Amino acid sequence: MPLSLLLRAAFVSAFCISATLANADEPVTRCHKVNAPVGLSIRSKPGIDGKRLALLEEGDKVTLAGRAVADDKTKVFPVVSKDAQDPEASWVQISEPKAGYVLYRVSGSSPYDYLVPCK
């Protein structure tokens, strides 16, 4: 299979995965906190090529962006995007403390959630 066809197939596959995650059927709590000892960067777009807007420290609270749940204002259908360079990484859009995107999860052999629900 020619390289251009492989690249097109990869793009379509990544788009479909991203669209599925962005329209998740399960709402989550808006309030999450950073679960990363070294902190997280808020970026202008999903991926490490997005401009760094701010740095969050472990334990900092963030508000997830997304479609609100009509009967529960504490929950949202989050906007999650797959990383273009690392297909095992996912980014989530936040609205507070600064609008942008943060690394949400890395799957693979050792899955890790960089954001966890507030308690």
C-alpha positions in Angstrom: 0.0 0.0 0.0 1.5 3.4 -1.0 2.5 5.7 1.9 -0.1 8.4 0.9 -2.9 5.9 1.3 -1.5 4.8 4.7 -1.4 8.4 5.9 -4.9 9.0 4.7 -6.1 5.9 6.5 -4.3 7.0 9.7 -5.9 10.4 9.5 -9.4 9.1 9.0 -8.9 6.6 11.8 -7.6 9.3 14.2 -10.5 11.6 13.2 -13.1 8.9 13.9 -11.5 8.1 17.3 -11.4 11.8 18.3 -15.0 12.3 17.2 -16.1 9.3 19.2 -14.3 10.5 22.4 -15.5 14.1 21.9 -19.1 12.9 21.8 -18.9 10.5 24.7 -22.2 9.2 26.0 -21.1 9.3 29.6 -20.9 12.7 31.3 -18.1 13.3 33.9 -17.8 15.8 36.7 -16.7 19.2 35.6 -14.2 19.5 38.5 -11.0 17.6 38.2 -7.6 18.0 39.9 -4.1 17.5 38.6 -2.7 14.0 39.3 0.9 14.6 38.1 3.8 15.2 40.4 5.6 17.3 37.8 2.5 19.3 37.0 0.7 19.8 33.7 1.0 22.5 31.0 -2.1 24.2 29.7 -1.7 24.4 25.9 -3.4 26.4 23.2 -4.3 23.3 21.2 -4.1 19.5 21.9 -0.5 18.2 21.7 2.9 19.3 22.7 3.1 21.6 19.6 0.4 23.8 21.2 1.7 27.0 22.8 2.2 26.7 26.5 -0.2 29.0 28.2 0.3 28.2 31.9 1.6 25.5 34.3 -0.6 23.6 36.8 0.8 22.0 39.9 -0.2 18.7 41.4 -3.5 19.1 43.2 -4.6 22.2 41.3 -8.3 22.1 40.3 -9.5 22.5 36.7 -12.9 22.8 35.1 -13.5 20.6 32.1 -15.1 22.3 29.0 -17.8 20.6 27.0 -21.5 20.2 26.5 -23.3 20.7 29.8 -25.7 18.1 31.2 -29.2 19.6 31.3 -30.3 18.1 34.6 -26.9 18.2 36.4 -24.8 21.4 36.2 -21.9 19.7 37.9 -21.3 17.3 34.9 -20.3 17.8 31.3 -19.7 15.8 28.2 -16.0 16.5 27.8 -14.1 17.5 24.6 -11.3 14.8 24.4 -8.8 14.7 21.5 -6.2 12.1 20.6 -2.6 13.3 20.3 -1.5 13.5 16.7 2.0 12.3 17.4 1.3 9.9 20.3 -1.9 7.8 19.6 -1.8 6.5 23.2 -2.2 10.1 24.6 -5.5 12.0 25.0 -6.0 15.7 25.7 -9.0 17.3 27.3 -10.3 20.9 26.9 -10.6 23.0 30.1 -12.2 26.3 30.8 -10.6 27.2 34.1 -8.2 28.3 35.6 -7.3 29.2 32.0 -9.0 28.0 28.8 -6.9 25.5 26.8 -6.0 21.8 26.7 -4.2 19.6 29.1 -2.8 16.0 28.8 -5.6 13.9 30.2 -4.5 10.3 29.8 -1.7 8.1 28.5 -2.8 4.5 27.8 -0.6 1.6 26.6 1.4 -0.7 28.8 1.2 1.6 31.8 -2.0 3.6 31.7 -2.0 6.9 33.7 -4.6 9.5 34.3 -3.2 13.0 34.7 -6.5 14.4 35.9 -8.8 12.8 38.4 -12.3 13.8 39.6 -12.4 16.2 42.6 -13.8 14.6 45.8 
